[in-house]
Amino acid sequence: MVDYESLDDHQLIQRVSQVDKDALEALYIRYQTPVYSLAMFMLKQPALAEEVTQDIFLNIWLKAGSFNAERGKPKGWIMSVAHHKIVDVIRSRRRTIVNTDPADYETLDLLPAAGASTEAQVEQTLERERIMRALATIPESQSEVIMLAYFEGFSQSEMAKRLDQPLGTIKTRVRLAMQKLRTVMENDGYE
């Protein structure tokens, strides 16, 4: 009998790539809060964030074999899979939703979801505050592109048009911002 809680993330991802459902469940338990927190922060709709969180872990199940330990830590890979899926949802919704008037929403969409536990909500809030503190330490022009890219799903080309800046400038800002954020988050104890 394997004690999945004692396995590190690398071992769990390796087991998931070997179609081990219990390893996926252990990863889900370990990372559901930060993944949901990111989805909620970017999508701002609890029901949609919950649905996307499930889709993200399905993607992890399907793509676990593509994880490369030489390119980064498992948490970074998991959050990258999450971010890409959330951006896909944002872009898809941007193309399909013409009218966003709340009066047109279904009544069920307006009802609060069962939601996460108080402990999970506190953890999500602390993680969000940590990210926002890190963003506050970088120049405004850099934090602006990070917000547009990672929280609103804009591509670099779309940001260049929106900000009326050359694409090369946007790429440089994103690269510098990511380097500075990585340093700040590592100094703050973020993995």
Buried (B, 14 or more C-beta within 10 A) or exposed (E): EEEBEEBEBEBBBBBBBEEBEEBBBBBBEBBBBBBBBBBBBBBEBBBBBBBBBBBBBEBBBEBBEEBEEEEEEBBEBBBEBBBEBBBBBBBEBEEEEEEEEEEEEEEEEEEEEEEBEEEBBEBBEEBBEBBEEBBEBBEEBBBBBBBBBBBBBBEBEBBBEBBEBEEEBBBBBBEBBBEBBEEBBEEEEBE
